[in-house]
Amino acid sequence: MTEDNDFIKKVIIPGVYWDSFIYKKWLILIGMDGTIKSYNWEKIILDEISDSNDSLAYKCAFLQGNNLYGINSRTLILQDKEFKDLLRQKFKRIRDIEISADKLNKYAAYKKEVVLNNLTTDIGIYKDTFYYCNSDGVFCNALNPRNVNYMSKNSKKLWDGNVQNLQVGKYGTIIMSASSDGLFDLTNNDYIIDYDEYDEYYSSFGGKKIEKNIHQISSKHSSYCSWSFSSVFSGSFIDECYLIATKYEIQNDYKKKLGIIKTENDIFETKNENSYVFSNNDKFYRLSTQKIEKVNFYVKDINVNPFKKKEEKNITFEDEIINSAVTDFGLIVETSRHLLVFLSNEEVINIADNDNEEFITWRTFPRSKCYINQIHIVYNDRIEIVSINSDYFVDQNRKFFGNSYHETK
């Protein structure tokens, strides 16, 4: 197990925080007292670059995480050894950054603090709208990058459901895990053309309308959820997992949108009661105490057999598995003692260790364009914004750990 890696860089910000999010050029920090403050992340990083020769690596690490994933860039990285070696040296040369509280305040993008009514259980952002859930329900605040206040002080309540996990998808649709109440989604009214057509789609797999723009996708227990392209995955620590896959059928010359339920047995061809399943876009992983299994998801084959290329690796977890996330740079697994990253190049990083210092929470940004290579880890006295840059050097079509890079729209 590797602990030091030249392609892992950090920005360390001292302070007492509850959670964080990064969006466009803004870093949003939530304090333990419920206050939200935003900072000009782009300027923080650019001001730290003292040598123009290091500019590319700093920008790719912290500002433009998708910059080297283009077809032309990948061809150069994978086929031109001299270019590949040069790029490696650039990433090795850049340093970690520590931002003091006084220095951080220089980049503040607010006049007055925004105070939440309660600490968040999860957050997400889409189209300049900040979404969050807590024990009081699901809320949103408007963001305005052209305004020095940046975030509206007025929170709008969207729903009073007891949501633990939310994921914002395309067109602002939010999927929400509400434990024993089930899995729900909240659709943005601006994108709904035909409500009857939407209701017919949900009925095709047993969903039902709760409010005008809120549907209960399933009444089965849901601990966490994720997007697999336009399909919705629900996982549970006490019940079975499932995928609501989106498919289309031609009926009377009309392309009709339907949903079809895929179970764990459909995905992995077997069922394992003592395992956890996690997904993102084109990969599904099943974690148990002795191994990690992976299945590729081919959405274009949804009407036939979309789950192919099943592989597994024998990996022993001595501690209880708490959580996991699938990113482009690898598979993150939180256990009762460690935060492990199984990198796409098949190195394993122990990125945080509760035996040495307990961490509070962590967050990734798999649906982001610019920050897909980051993981934010919150400790009692600081937040570490970790950039992982080894995935640029990996063939996206052959990796076991981590989903293949896809351009986010």
N, C-alpha and C positions, 0 to 999 in steps of 0.2 A: 504494500500500500504506500503510495507516494504522498508526501505532505508538502513538498516544495516543488513548484513548477514555474518555469520561466514565462509561461503564457498566462499566468494568473496574476492580475494586478488589482490593487484596492484603492478606493478612496475612503478614508476613515474620518468620520465626523463625530466628535465628542458630544454628549448630551443624553438626555433621558427621553427616549422615544417609544412609541407604541407600534407604529407602522410607517411605511413609506411607499411612495409611488413615483414613477418618472414618466413624463408625458411631454412630447415635443421637446422643447428646450427647458422644461420646468421640472424641478425636484420638489415634491410635495412631502412634507414631514408632518406626522401626527404625533403630538406630545402625549405623555401619560395623563395630562390634565385635559385632554380632548381638544386642544388648540391645533389648528391647521395653519402652517406657514409654508409659503412657496418661495423658491429661490431660482435664480437664473443659472441653471446647470451648465448650459453651454459656455457662459462667461467664466464660471468657476474653472472649468477644464482648460479653456483657451488661455487664461491668464497664468496657468501653471506651465505652459510650454515655453521653455527658455531657449531651446535649440530647434530651428526650423526643420532640421533633419529628423527630428522625432515627431513631427506634426502628424504624419500619416498614422503611426502606431497609436498615439494618444487618441486621435479622432476615431479610429476603428475600435479601440478598446472601450471608450466611454461615450462617444457621441453618435457614431454611425456603425453600429454593430453588424449591419447588413451590407456594408460597403464592398466587401471582398467576396460576396457570394454570387455575383453576376457570372454569367457563362464565360465571358472573356477572362475575368479574374481567376476563376477556378481552373481554366485551361492553363494559364500561366503558372499558377501555384503548383498544380499537380504534375505538369509536364516539363517545366523549365527549372532545372535544379538550381541554377545560379540565382534566378529570381526568388525561388523558394528559400534558399539559404539566406539571401539578403533580408527578406521579410522576417524570417526567424530572428535574425540578429537585431532588427529594429524592435521587435516585441520584447526581446530579452533585455534591451538597453533601457527601456522606460522604467520609471520608478513608481512606487506607491506614493499616494498623496495624502497628507493629513491636513484637514481644514479646521482651524481653531474656531471657537464660537464667535469671537470678535470678527474674524475674517469672514465667516459665513454670513454674518449680518450685513456685510457690504453688498451682498448679492440678493438681499431680500426683495421680493416682488409684491409686497403688500403694504398697506398703510395701517390697517387694523386687523387684529387677529379674528379668525373665524373659529368659533367654539361649537363643537358638536354637542348634542344633547346627551350622548353616551358614547363610550368607546366602541370602535368598529369591530365587527367580527370578520368583515371582508370589504374590499374596495375594488373599483374598476373605473375606467374612463373610456368614453367614446364620443367623438365629434364634439369636443369642448364641453362635455358634461361629466361631472364627477358623481359616481354612484357609490353608495355604501349601505351596508346593512348593520344593524345592531339589535339589541333586545327589544327595541321599540318598533322595528319594521325596516322597510327599504326606502331610502331617500336619495335625492340628487341635488347638486348645486351646479349652477352655471359657471363656466370658466370663460374668461375673456382675455386672451393674450395681449390685446391692445390696451387694456386697462391696468394701471399700476396696482389696483387691488387684486387683480387676477381672478380670485374666486369670490363668488357672491356670498354674502353673509346669510342669505335666506335659503334655508333648506326646504325642499318640496317633498312631501311624503307621497310615495308612489303606492305603497302597500303596507299593511300591518302584519304580514306573515312573519313567522319565526324562522328567519333564514340564517344559516351558518356559513354558506359558501355561495358566491355568485361569480359568473363568468359572462362578460359582455362580448357579444359576437357581432357579426356583420349586420348593418342597418340598425344597430342599437338594441337588438334583441338580447335580453338578459335571461340566462338560465340560472335557476336558484335551487339549491339543496336545502330542504327544510326538515331534515331528520325524519321523525315518524310521520310527519304530515305529507312527505313525498317530495317529488320533483316538480317544479313549476317553471314557467317562463313568462316574461313580461315583454310584450311587443310594443314597438314604437308606433304610435298612431299615424305618424307622418308617412310611413311606408306601407300601410295597409290600404289596399285598393278595394278589395271585396271581402267583407267580414264573413259572408256565408261560405266563401271558398276556404277561408282560414278555419272556420268551424268544422268543415268537412274533412280537412286535413287532420285535425286532432282526433276526430271521430274514427279515422281509419286505423288508429292503433289504440283506441280506448281512452284517449284524453278527454277532458271536459272543460268547459268555460267556467271560470270562477267570477271574473268580472269582465268588463268589455274587452280589455287588452291583457288579461291574465288568465292563463290556462294551467290546470293541473295536468302535467304530462303523465304522471303515474302516482298512484297512492303508495307504492312500495317505498320502504325506507331509503333515504338518500343522504349520505354523509358528505359527498363531494361530487362535483360534476366538471365536465370539460367538453370542448368542441373537437369533433373529428371532421374537419371541414364543415359542412353544413349539418352534419348529423350530431346528435346529442348523446353523450355518455353519462351514465350515473353509476357511481360506486358507493359501496356501503361497508362499514366495518362489522355489521351484524346481519346483513341480508344479502341477497344475490345482486350482482351487477347486471346491467343491460345497456344496450345501445338502441336509440331510436334513430334508425337510418332513414335518410330522405331518398325517395326514389320517385321516378316519374313514369306515368303510363299514358299512352295515346288512347283516348276514348272519344269516339265520334269526331275525329280530327282535332281533338283538343288535348293539349299536354297537361295532364292532371298531376298535381303534387300529392304524394301519399307518404305515410310513414310506416315502417315495418320494424317490429321488435326483433333484435338479435340478442340472444342470451350468451352467457359465458361459454356454454357448451357449443354454441354456433361459432364463437370466435376461436376457441382453443381446441375444439373437438372433444374436450373432457371438462369435467367440473371438479374443482378442488375447494372443499369447504374451508380449509385452513390457509387461504391465500388472499391477496389483495390485487385488484386489477386497476391499472392506470392507463390513460391514453392521451394522445394529442395528435391531431391530424392523421398521419399515415402509419402510426405505430400503436400497438397495444402491448402492454407488459403485464405479466402475472408474477407476483413476488411471493415466494414462500420461504420457509426457513432454510431450505437446501438448494434452491435454484431460482434463476430468473428466466422466464419464457418470453419470447417475443413473437408477435404476428404482425405482418404488414397488412394494411387496410387499403384496398384498391377501390375507391369510391365509384369509378366508372363501371365496375363489375357488380354493382349493388344488386341487380336483378338476378345474378347467377351465383357466384361465390366470391365475395370481396375479400375474404381472409386467406392469405397465402404466405408461403415461405416461413413456416413455423420453425423457430430455432430455440435452443436453450443453452444456458451456461450453468454449470454447477458452482454455485456460490453459497457459502454458509453464512447466515445471519445469526450471530450468537445472542443478539438483543432483539427485543420486540420491535417490529416495524410500526412506526407511528403514522408516517405520511410519505408521499412521493410526488414527483412531478416529472413530466417529459418535456425536454427542451431540445433545441437544435444541437447544443453542445454536449448533451448526454442525459443520463437518467439520474435524478437526485432522489436519494432515499434517506429519510429521517428515521433513525432508530431511537430507542430510549436513551442512548448515550452519545450517538454521533450524528453528524450530518455528512453523508457520503455523496460524492459525485462520481458516477461511473462515466468517464469521459468517452466521447465518440471514438477516440484513438485507443480505447480500452485500458487506459491508465485509470487507477482509482485514487481519488483524492479525499482525504479526511479533512473537510473544509472547516468543520467546527466540532468541538469536543466538549461535551458536558462534564466530563471528568476533570477537565482543566478550568473551564469557565462556562456556565450555563448560558445558552442563548434563549431569547424570548420567542422570536418568530423569524420567518424568512419568506421571501417572495420572489417569483420569477415573472418574466414578461413574454410568454410564448407567442402572443398575438400582436406584439409590437413590431414595428419596422426597424427602428434604430437601436433598441435596447434588448434584443433577443439574446445577447451574450452576457447578460447581467443576472446576478442573484444578490438580493439585499438581505443582510442578516442583522437583526436587531439584538443587541446585548443590553445589559443593565445600564451601562454608562456611555454607549456609543452605537452608531450604526456603521456597518462596513458594506460598501457598495463594491461588490467583487465582479471583475470582468474576466471572463474565461475565453481565450482566443485560440485554442488549439484546433477547433473544429474547421477552421479555414483550410487546414492541411489534410483533411480527410475526404475521401471519395463519398459523396452524399448518397450514392446508390447502393453502397455496400456495408454501411456501418450497422452494427448491432445495437449500440446504445445511442439514443437520440433520434428524433424524427428527421427526415430528410428536409433540407431547406426548401421552403415554398414562399414565393413572393406574396406578402400580405397585402390585400386590397382594402 
